[in-house]
Structures are given as C-alpha cells and as structure tokens.
Amino acid sequence: MFRTELAVVGAGPAGLSAALAASECGVDTLIVDNGSTPGGQLVKQTHKFFGSKAEHAGTRGIHIARLLAGELQRSPQVEYWSESTALGYYEDQVLLVEREGRAHAVHCDALVVATGAAERHMVFPGNDLPGVYGAGAVQTLMNVHGVKPGERVLIVGAGNIGLIVSYQLLQAGVRVAAVVEASRYIGGYAVHASKLRRLSVPILTSHTVKEAHGHEQVERATVWQIDETFTGVPGTEIEFEVDVICLAVGLSPVTDLLCQIGCKMKYVPELGGYVPIRNENMQTTRSEVFVAGDASGVEEGSSAMLTGRLAGYAAAAYLGKCPDFQNKRAECQRALDALRAGPSGQKVRAGLSVVVSMEAGTC
Amino acid sequence: MTRADVIIVGGGIMGCSIAYHLARRGMRRVVVLERSHIASGATGRCGAGVRMQWGTKPNCLVMKESIRILEGLEQELSYPHGIGFKQKGYLFLAHSKAQLIQFQKNVQLQNSLGIPSEIVSPKDMKRIAPLLDTTGVVGGSYCSKDGHCDPFHTTRAYALAATRLGATLLQYTELQSVTKSAEGTFKLTTSAGEIEAPVLVNAAGAWSGYVASMLGVNLPVYSERHQILVTEQVERVLDPMIISLHEGLYCQQTPDGSFIMGLGDPNEPKGLDQGHSWQFLFAVSKKISRLLPDITGVRILRQWSGLYNMSPDRQAVLGAVDDVPGLYVACGFSGHGFMMAPAVSESMADIILGNTPRVAIDVYGLDRFKNGNLFYEPAVV
C-alpha cells in the first residue's frame, strides 16, 4: 500500500495549485491525473488570462501549465502520477488508482478532489455524426495536436469558450460560418465578441442548431430562430454549408468521485449542476475530503487556481501543518472575491450562496 | 386513514410478486409499501442467477417450480420488455473428493425430483465452459436448465401486473411505526400518512427483523453484507454460472456480455451496512484470474453490496406468525430470494387466502425454530 499525507485527484490548475499550497506547508502530497502532461485544460488554452498578476494574468494558459508544472518538479514533497485514474475512494481512506494497467491502493490522510468539468452535449437530429465536436475537443485537436478539425465551422454557444474557440479557428485558417446563441445576449466578454465581429463573423442570438445533415459526416447544418420559451420558430431556418459543428454550450462539474465518496451534493444550476456542499475552506461534508476548481462549481481557470490553493492550505491545516492558515485563507478569499465581483460574477455568487454551508465540517 | 385489505412491506421481488398473486386471486385493496424504489434492496443487488441445483428437497421443489414459472412469465405478466431469462446452465466446481460426494448426493436428490442435473468430469467442464481452468478441480455438477434472469425487469413486470389488477404501489414511502388495534387491525404510520389493514405481510428483506420488532415479534434472522461487481461488456465467452463453494466464488456472464461475480466472505460485517471495500476487488480479481485466466484483462465497471437476510439454517422463513394473527412473513432467504420468488409468492398468496398452495412451503414455517426442525442447506455461497 502506498501512503501519502495528501492525495490530490486532478492535475489541472486547481489540483496543481492545491498540491503546491499543501507542499509549501510541508505536506507530503501525491497528485494523480489521467492526462499525460500536467496542466489539465490549461494545456490547450493559448489565450492570455485576465485577473491579477498573482493568478498569472497576461500569461497564456499553456505557459501557466508549464509554470505550475515547473514548481511541481522543484517541490520534493510532491509526487506526480500521470496517466493514472482515480477509481474510487473507500471508508478506510484508501484511494484506488489505476496506473500502468494495475490497481494501486493509496492511503491518504486528506484528499483534494479537483476533477474539473466536462462539456455538455446537445440534442438535435444528426448530433452523432462525425464532425459534431465539443469546443474542448476542437481546442485539443488544434492547440495540443496541431490538427485542423475541418474547413468550415458552425459554433454553437457565444459564451467565452465559444468566442475564444472561434477566434482560434480563424487564426488557424479555418472559416467560421457563424456563431449561434440560444440566449438573447452574448454571454462571453465583449472584447472577444468584438474581435469576431471585426472579422465579419455573424453572431446570431436567439438562434440554435436545428439539425445536422450528412451521410458519412457533417455536410450541412440547419439553424433556426427560437422564441422566449426556447422553441424553434418554423420558417426562420438558415442553412450553413459546414463540415464541423462545434458545441460550446457549457460545462458540468465532474463529481462522480465526490458522489461515490458520499459527500452531500446539491443541484445548483448557477454552478453547472451537482456540486458538493462545502464550507468556506472547501471542506466537504466528509471531513478529510476537500474540493477545488470546477468540480466545486464551474467558473474559470483563475478561480480554479485560487480555490485550489485555498483547498491545499485548508487540507494542510486539517493535517495540523498550516499554522498561518487564517492569513493564507483570507488572502485567497480576497482574490476570489475580486474575481467574482461585478455583474459577470453574479451568477457564481448566487450559486455559492446556497452551497457554501456550515453543514460541511470545520477545519 | 386509508384502508386496505392487505399491506405488504417491501417492494422487492417478493413484495411485488406476492402483491400480484393476491390481486390476481381477487384481493381488492392490495398495498405495497416501499421506502425507496422497487428492487432497491437485495433484489436489485443480487447476482441474478436462478438454479434448481439445491441440496434439500424443499428448495429443489421450490426452484423447479420457479424456473417453470419463469419460462412463461413474460406472457403471464404481459411484460413486453423481456425479463432476461436465459437458461445457460449452472456449473458447480468440486475441489475435493468430499465435495464431489456431496454433489453426487445432491444430484441424486435432484434427479429423483425430476431436475435434469448431472455429475460432470473436468473434461466435460472444459466442453461446457472452455475458458475454465480446471486445475485442482476434481469434478462438478451441472444443470443446463439453470440460468440468469434480470431482477429489475422481473420485479417491474410483477409490479406492473399487480397495479394493472388494482394493487397500489407506494414507492418512496417509509414505514415509521405499526401497531395492532384491539379489533385486530394493523395501523401503519408512513411518511405518506396512515394506513390500516387486517393483514400485514413482512417482505422487507434485510429489514424484516426490524419491521417485525415494531410489533414485538422477534424473528430469528439477521442481515449480512455481500459484495459483488460487474465488468464491462465483452464478447460472450461463458455460458454457465460458475460456482466454486471452495473459493466462495460465483461468476456468470450476463446476456449483455458483462461478467457479474461475488464472494462469500465470512468476515463481512453483520448488520445493515451496504458499503463496499477495495479489498473485495483485489480478492475477487485474484480468485477469478485463477478460474478464468482469459478474462483477467476485462475491466471492472462497478461494485456494490447487498444484504443477505440470513436464518439459522440458511433457509427462508415463510408463512403466518402464530403469535400475531394476520401477520405473515417472507424473509430469511439467505441470499436466494430473487430466484425463489416466482414459486414462493404464489404459495404465500394462497396461504394468506386460506387456499392450499400448489407448492407446499410449511416446512419453511417459523415453528421450526421452536420444535427444532431446522434443515440446513449445504449448497449456499
């Protein structure tokens, strides 16, 4: 049996930050991640981050991944298992991990779950045709593997991801036929939307994809207008000759492991779906289990790093190894509050107000 | 206060099938109380095997009848989705001479009751299950008419048929307390209000001892955790259910291609804990890799546990509770309730209505614990 003080599941921005914070406090830490390189979704984020300098504002996601991975390598107290899958966590505080084709029992005194989020799919005729992609898959193809997903793309969803992927496609020489958005408003930042408009990509609000057509793969897409009840309006159909339909319709927290552990969950639409009840220190209803990043509610990379750091310090405090916890906690919280301030953070704030609860343990 | 003619506590296979038979026999207001959803207890967690190969006469007769019923159950219950009944056999492995002698006795008994089982050599076994590693196996017994049945579909088939006949199924309704009035009526307080009936059937599986205790009845049963796992679906390579009493292991490949396997472990906790352990995964993987080396690389999809409701002789406890008129019990199946339900439920309904059942079940009565007529079942994992 492998023993560690802290096990962290997920080596994305949240998991890496949690591991680095805990190791800074002298906690022996094991990170388990199913990817081949550390960084999670950062490794495909070629755009520059916003926010404050402490969360690497102005730096591209791929470079943040390298920075965090570099810190990880320099920290002797962190062990990192790549291409390893957390299978389950048991009553006797054992995390079962699949690595190199074998199951390994890992005993830990505390656990941080930073499993991120998964893309949502959409229901429409033809949605199983080759050529219908999630936006994350398109980013992985282009930005990690250098492969163009197709020649002409219809983007579904005008949130930040939809807008950023559109721009990245254009940069890669792929044509973007249009961006359709079911809501009446563009959800993403104006700065991203403006870039697309300057390149004459139409953004059609109150529109959605009706059907994908094609034999072996996507050849065409039908888009139509939708009314206030999100019902399609017949007669408003528009046809687009495209070979890719890219769905950027939101993310759901990946919480399978938390559910399996038996952490108390709550459905919070503002946070993307089921998320664990936790206290302000990211501690779940199971006292040795902490949550960080999108698994605790869908936000973005900067807040993932901050909730990760907070969870890492909190886990260290739980293990009696973070004497300065209150100050560190306050510092993380201040930065998080700044990120979540203003109208764009309203949804997240509303979600957090119902899920951060003293029902969860206290450190 | 809602009035019923009979209230059945427990929406597993037993409760739902008893409800069906009572409704079919003309009982008007049949109510099934289920704390969660149907088949949420041991029924939906079991290994899904059905077999006639037993070591005691009553179990052989009950299971012979159950399998006969299962052969025509989809038609009987007009269930269009299929109950997944597939007769691909059960193969018991003997790892010692003594075990083989016991199997020979069992087969003799089974044959005398018209059950088409047979003693097989390791060579025969390789023919029946080519992937089986027979190292250390001296022989076994086999019955080609044993097999697999889907617990969810079967329970649902009974539940739907019962409700079509007028029975009421109250899911997500928890029994909170029960008292018996001077007039002999059971008054139940549930999470959905009060309900009363002159007849109460305790089919609460692992919780049957607890339900009985609400009426001051002490049933000689206890519950015990058993773990089980299911693998990913692969090409069909194994027909029969393989049972090794020596290893305490059972394994079958279901019609959809996934393997279901479990272990009898004497160290499992007694009580109502339905958790599970990683140690089980390691233990079962090790054992199955010896018996079926070719499936070593198949991935485990899911694990869970269920509760056996155990009786002192590992035999069901069925029939009237003499001290409390109107109270009936169907519990203590010791891990085999799902397969026994088709025949047992029919007999239970007949006993409740004062008819003579086609398959006698009086030997399973509670009185055996008073007069010492226990009859141990040797063929249990």
Interface residues (C-beta under 8 A of the other chain):
Chain A: G88 Y90 E91 D92 V94 L96 A103 A105
Chain B: G275 H276 S277 W278 L281 F282 S285 Q303
